[in-house]
Amino acid sequence: MAIEAIDYKFIRQIDPEGRWNLSACLQCGRCSSGCTMRAEADILPHQLNRMILYGMRDELLASKAIWMCVSCHTCFSRCPMEVDTPAMIDALRAIAREAPEEMSRVRLFNDLLLGSVRKFGRVYEIGLMAAYKLKAKDFFGDLGKLPAMLKKGKFRLFPSAAKGRSAVSAIFDRVRARRAER
């Protein structure tokens, strides 16, 4: 596929306010060299930035990279031009209707995690894992890890009350409203 022009329409769809500095990307590769998921990703962060510029929408939305990103922000912290690649990945996830088959569980987990944050103001781990296990139909896949996690206090039986829970929920509502406007 020959690239003939920058796809400004796709760029505006990903970053409508131009806040994430995509066009400033120098393709230096610092983001990719620091990426914690580079071994698993089929597209590296600097490649993803260029593919957005060139409007390679179908390739991006079908990639594993947007689902493998753990949003650690290492790419953003290493970027000399402050290109916010994690924010663009979040936008691509929102646009993608379906994750590739091998990434469908990652998409499910991502959706459930965000739902937990919206509802409780933070992640309620045991509720998140229970919902994930039920929806993924993976009841015993990592059951052996449960005793150690309980011993270390990683799971609370009931969610703790987060200060500002309603503010977090309001943020989710504003994002949902903005997406509906597009």
N, C-alpha and C positions, 0 to 999 in steps of 0.2 A: 504494500500500500504506500503510495507516494503522498507525502505531506506537502500541500501547496499553500496553506494559509493558517493563520491562527484563528481558532474558533471562539470569537468573543461571546457568542450566545451561550456556549457551554460554560465558559469562564464565569459569566454573570449568573448562570444557574447555580454553580458551585459556590461562588463568592459574590453575591449580589451587591455588597457594599464595598468591595475591594479592600477589605481589611487584612487579608491574609498574605499579602505581598507576593503572590504567585509569579507575577511578571518580573520580580527582582531576582528570581532564582538564577544563580551563576552556573549551575550544573557542576559545582566543585566536588560533589560526592561526599562531603563531610557528614551529611544526614545519613546516607546509606552506610558509610563505614561504621557509624555508631549504632545503627539499628539493631535492637535486641532480637528481632525476628527475621533478620535478613536470610538466614539459612532456610527458613520455611516459606518465605514469600516468593511469589513468582514475578513480582515487580518490586524493585527497590524504590525508596522514597524519591530520589532525584529523578528516576524514570517516570514515576507517577506524576510528578509535577510537570514534566515535559509533555506527557500524554494528555494531561488536562488542557494544556495550551493548544495542542494540536487537535483537540476535539475527539480523541479516541475513546469515546463514550462506551461503546459496546465492549471493547477490550477491558476497560477499567471495571465496568459493572460485572463482568464475568470473571474477574480475577480473584484469586485467593487473598491477595495482598490486603484488600480493604477489610477483610474479615480476620486476618491474622494479626493485624496491628493491635498492640496492647495499650496504646495511648500512653506510653511512658514519657513521651515528649523529649526523648533524647535527641531526635532529629531536629526539633525546634530549638533546643538549647545549644546545639552545635552549629546551627546555621548562621553564617555571618550577615545574612540579609534578613533574618527573622521571618523566613517563610514558614507559615503555620501549617505544616503538612498534616498534623493530627486533626485540625479543624476541617481540612479539605476531605480527609478520609471519613470523618463523621458525616459530612455532606454527601459524599458518595454512597455511604451506607444508607442514608435516608432516601436517596433516589432509587437505589437498587430494589427491585421488587422481590427478588429471590436470590439467595446466596447459591453459589455452585453446590451441587449435591454433597460433596465432601466437606463443605463449610456450613451446612444447614444447622448443625448443632451449635456452631459458634454464633450464628445469627440468633438462634433461639436463646442462648445464654445471654447475649448482649441485650436483647429485648426484655428479658426477665430482670436483668440487673438494673436497667434503666427504670423499669416499673417499680422495683423495690425502692430505689432512690426517690422516685417521685412520691411514693406512698408514705415512706417513713423518714425522708430527709437524709437518709444514709442507707447503706446496704444492711438488710436483715438477713444474715447469712443462712441460717437454718431454713427460713422461709424460702429464700432464693433456691437453695439446693433441693428442697422438697418439691418445689414447683418444677424445677429443671428435670429432676429424676422422673417425675410423673409424665411430663410432656415428651421427654426424650425416650421414655420407656427403657431407661437404663437404671434399674433398681439396685443392682449389686456390683456395678462396675468398679467402684473404689470404696467399697464398704470396709475394707481392712484399714483404711486411714481414719475412720471415724473415732476409734478409741483415743488415738494420739491427739486428734483435734479437740476432743472433749476435755482431755486431761490438761491441755494447754489453754483451755478457756476460749477456744476459737469460735465456739457456737454458744449463743445465749438462747435459752428456751423461748423467751419472749423478746420482742424488739424493744430496744431502749428508746426513750423519747428524745428526739433530736431537737435542739433549739433551732428555731427558724424553719421548721418543717413546712409551714404554710408558704414561706418565701421560696423554698425549693420547688414546691408544687406549682407556684405561680410562674416560675421560670419555665417549667415544662409547658404550661398552658400558653405562654407567650410564644415559645418556639413552635408549638403546634399551630397556633393562629397564623404565624408568619408563613409557615409552609403551606397552609391552606390558601393564602393570598397569591401564591406563585402559580 
